[in-house]
């Protein structure tokens, strides 16, 4: 996905992308780079996801906080995958 495509993503697209990417723990800089967002949007989206139990913060091996998708977040990904399939759309990233 090009940086132009990332700039045009909706909030829900960014959240789905973030949940998918964080199935393995990721540092904030990795998430911001992957999702094409700045620190303000990162805090907004991760705060939103954490309040709803979709992401949680953990201590990484480097002593920094990393984000990881929760079981509830994986349920959301499964639902998103079913919706995409029902609409006959192919996701940009494999939803697990």
C-alpha positions as CSV (number, residue, x, y, z in Angstrom):
1,X,0.0,0.0,0.0
2,X,1.5,3.4,-1.0
3,X,1.7,6.4,1.3
4,X,-1.0,8.0,-0.9
5,X,-3.3,5.1,-0.2
6,X,-2.6,5.4,3.6
7,X,-3.5,9.1,3.5
8,X,-7.0,8.3,2.1
9,X,-7.9,5.5,4.6
10,X,-10.9,5.9,6.8
11,X,-10.7,5.7,10.6
12,X,-12.2,2.2,10.5
13,X,-9.6,1.1,7.9
14,X,-6.8,2.4,10.1
15,X,-8.2,0.6,13.2
16,X,-8.5,-2.7,11.3
17,X,-5.0,-2.3,9.9
18,X,-3.7,-1.5,13.4
19,X,-5.4,-4.6,14.9
20,X,-4.1,-6.8,12.2
21,X,-0.5,-5.5,12.5
22,X,-0.5,-5.8,16.3
23,X,-1.3,-9.5,16.4
24,X,2.4,-9.6,17.3
25,X,3.5,-6.9,19.7
26,X,4.6,-3.7,17.9
27,X,6.2,-0.5,19.2
28,X,4.4,2.8,18.7
29,X,6.9,4.0,15.9
30,X,6.3,0.7,14.0
31,X,2.5,1.2,14.2
32,X,2.7,4.8,13.1
33,X,4.9,4.0,10.2
34,X,2.8,0.9,9.1
35,X,-0.5,2.8,9.4
36,X,0.8,6.1,8.0
37,X,-0.3,8.1,11.0
38,X,1.3,10.7,13.3
39,X,1.6,10.6,17.1
40,X,-1.7,12.4,17.6
41,X,-3.7,9.9,15.5
42,X,-1.7,7.1,17.1
43,X,-2.8,8.2,20.6
44,X,-6.4,8.7,19.5
45,X,-6.7,5.3,17.8
46,X,-4.9,3.3,20.4
47,X,-6.9,5.0,23.2
48,X,-10.1,4.2,21.3
49,X,-9.1,0.6,20.9
50,X,-7.8,0.2,24.5
51,X,-11.1,1.6,25.9
52,X,-13.0,-1.0,23.9
53,X,-10.6,-3.9,24.8
54,X,-9.3,-4.4,21.3
55,X,-5.6,-3.5,22.1
56,X,-3.5,-3.6,25.2
57,X,-0.1,-2.2,26.2
58,X,2.6,-4.6,27.2
59,X,6.2,-4.2,28.2
60,X,8.5,-5.1,25.3
61,X,11.9,-6.7,25.5
62,X,13.5,-3.3,25.1
63,X,11.7,-1.9,28.1
64,X,9.3,0.1,26.0
65,X,5.6,-0.3,25.8
66,X,4.3,-2.2,22.8
67,X,0.7,-2.7,21.7
68,X,-0.8,-6.1,21.1
69,X,-4.3,-7.2,19.8
70,X,-6.5,-8.8,22.4
71,X,-8.9,-11.7,21.9
72,X,-11.7,-9.2,21.5
73,X,-9.6,-7.4,18.8
74,X,-9.2,-10.7,17.0
75,X,-13.0,-11.2,17.1
76,X,-13.4,-7.8,15.4
77,X,-10.9,-8.9,12.7
78,X,-12.8,-12.1,12.1
79,X,-16.0,-10.0,11.8
80,X,-14.4,-7.6,9.4
81,X,-13.1,-10.5,7.3
82,X,-16.7,-12.0,7.1
83,X,-18.1,-8.6,6.1
84,X,-15.4,-8.2,3.4
85,X,-16.1,-11.7,2.1
86,X,-19.9,-11.1,2.1
87,X,-19.3,-7.9,0.0
88,X,-17.0,-9.7,-2.4
89,X,-14.1,-7.5,-1.5
90,X,-10.5,-8.5,-1.0
91,X,-8.7,-7.0,2.0
92,X,-5.3,-5.4,1.5
93,X,-3.9,-7.4,4.4
94,X,-4.8,-11.0,5.4
95,X,-7.2,-10.9,8.3
96,X,-6.7,-13.8,10.6
